[in-house]
């Protein structure tokens, strides 16, 4: 991949964040997602690359834009695989809560897992705990391992878990171990990524969420030196058969970092749509708007935080009718 792609994809996530942020708190998640998707597509068309969407808004018959298999870019430049979540946290934006992101991950061609749209059990940690955790171990064992790796007392540990009824037993296990919990309504890409930043106060992500989001989180953690492990959780026979079609006969198979994202290079960018522990959300200030983005590259280990000022006079498409 070319180094120039690092900054090019920042333009893409910024555009998606600016467009979707207009819908914050308006209770219309589909409209927010559509705004982000359209903005991403428009900017992708200007980037010199030969990109193929492997994680997107759905199959061709389900999504008019950014569908799986869609070709992006000008048709010249490096050939890459692209994973996108134009709006990671549609419900978050609709309700005006925390940690909505516009997210993109790029890797060399055929290096990203084509994860099926189903649930995946996940375990994610930052650099200190790499190689110390095991998704097949008990919750207590993994919490002890992370506490030891980070030189923390158990009661100082913070686990991020999606706030879902299916996690009731997991929550009780974490509490019984003596650790603390941050329950999040949506947005486990942000939750996984936050494990690699000390300032967020997050130590481990546990629980079940979307498999495509696992790929996005894996690219972020690859760039940050962290780790994610996952196991697909098919909900019915149809999803089990889909796993078999992918060559996954054993649904207990554990996906490790190289399964999610192979090779030695990848790029990840996320722009805040609403405020979160790591990134500030979009703020509209009369004739301008501000954004905050994190962009990173695995090959160089570079992590950049970019504050953007955007003239709204030059972007009339961001003016939404009331």
Secondary structure, DSSP 4 states (H G I P E B T S, - for coil): --THHHHHHHHHHHHHHHHHHTTTTSS-HHHHHHHHHHHHHHHHTTSSSEEEEEESSS-TTT-SSS-TT-EESSS-S-EEEEEEEEEE-HHHHHHT-S--EEEEEEEETT-B----SSEEEEEEE-GGGTTS--TTS-HHHHHHHHHHHTT--GGG-EEEEE--GGGHHHHHHHHHHT-EEEEESS-HHHHHHHTT-GGGT--EEEEEEEHHHHHHHHHHHHHHT-EEEEEEE--SHHHHHHHHHTT---TTPPB-HHHHB-SS-EEEEEEESS--SS----EEETTEEEEEEEEEETTTTEEEEEEEEEESTT-GGG----
